[in-house]
Amino acid sequence: MMSLYRLPPLPTIREIIKLYNLRAEKQLSQNFLLDLKLTDKIVRKAGNLQNAHVCEVGPGPGGITRAILNSGAEELLVVEKDTRFLPGLKLLNEASMGKVRIVHGDILTYRMDKAFPRHLQKAWSDDPPNVHIIGNLPFNVSTPLIIKWLEEMANRTGPFVYGRTRMTLTFQHEVAERLTAPTSSKQRSRLSIMAQYLCQVKHCFSIPGRAFVPKPEVDVGVVHFSPLIEPKIDQPFKLVEKVVRNVFQFRRKYCYKGISIIEW
Ligand SMILES: C[S@@+](CC[C@H](N)C(=O)[O-])C[C@H]1O[C@@H](n2cnc3c(N)ncnc32)[C@H](O)[C@@H]1O
C-alpha cells in the first residue's frame, strides 16, 4: 500500500545545528547539506523507497535522513561515528514514530550482513531487494568504503547477503568521474573497471562545493550503483584487482586536506 507519510514540522537543519552546537569538524571532513531540495534530489536517485529498508551512512545533522523518511521508507538504519549528532537523530526517530534505528559506530567496521531482517533476502538472480544504502560521507571514507563494498558485492557478503542491494553515494567529483568513466575516457582507471565489472554505475548529478556548509574545496558527484546479475569478469575479486593493478600500475598517493588517499 502507498504510504503518504510525511514528517511533522521540525526545526530546520540550520536550527538543529545551532540547538545542539554541531559545528562541522574540519578534522573529520564534515560538510553538511542544508538545502532540502538537494537532499530530496539525492534520495530520489535511489529509486522508489516505498516500504524500503534503508541504511544511511553518516547522517550528521539529518538533511538526507529527513528526505529518506519523507520518501515512504519503512525502516531507516543510520550509522554515525560522531556522538554529537545522536540527540538530533533521536529527535527524528521520535518525529517519525520510531522508524529510525540509530547506531553509533564506524561504517567501515559495522556488520552490514546483520543490519536488516533475514526475511528481506532475495536470490541474486531475483529482482533487487527493497534494501538501499544512501550516504554523503567524507571523501576519505567513501573511497575505501566503496572498494570494500565492491569486494563484498563480488563475494555476496556484507550488505549483499540480502541480494543485489542498490547504493547511492557521494564522492569527490573526480572519483565519481573515474567510477563511471567509459573505456575510451581519459578518466578510465582501476576504479572504473572494478566498479563496472560488477555493477551498472551511474553518475547521477554533481553538486557544487558551495552547496555545502562549510564549503569543501571540490565539487561532489552523486553515484548510483546497481549490482549486475552476471559480473562481466568471471574471476575472484582479488585476482581481478591484481591484474587491473598491474595494468594501471600503482599511482602515487595524493593529499586531500592533509589526508592521504590511495589514488585509484
Ligand atoms: C560529509 S558529512 C555529511 C553529513 C550529512 N549526511 C549531510 O549530508 O549533511 C559526513 C558524516 O559522516 C560521518 N562519518 C564520518 N566518518 C564516518 C564513519 N567512518 N562511519 C560513520 N559515519 C561517519 C560524519 O560524522 C558526518 O556526520
The ligand as a Gaussian input file, in Angstrom:
#p B3LYP/6-31G(d) Opt

LIG

0 1
 C       30.126000      14.988000       4.887000
 S       29.257000      14.816000       6.427000
 C       27.594000      14.667000       5.828000
 C       26.536000      14.783000       6.844000
 C       25.102000      14.671000       6.312000
 N       24.859000      13.367000       5.742000
 C       24.815000      15.727000       5.284000
 O       24.745000      15.385000       4.087000
 O       24.678000      16.892000       5.667000
 C       29.726000      13.134000       6.803000
 C       29.085000      12.488000       8.015000
 O       29.628000      11.165000       8.133000
 C       30.022000      10.910000       9.479000
 N       31.114000       9.927000       9.402000
 C       32.401000      10.151000       9.080000
 N       33.105000       9.005000       9.076000
 C       32.229000       8.025000       9.408000
 C       32.345000       6.622000       9.561000
 N       33.506000       6.002000       9.367000
 N       31.250000       5.917000       9.912000
 C       30.051000       6.550000      10.103000
 N       29.885000       7.880000       9.970000
 C       30.947000       8.608000       9.614000
 C       30.449000      12.281000       9.983000
 O       30.465000      12.349000      11.387000
 C       29.392000      13.173000       9.339000
 O       28.229000      13.199000      10.106000

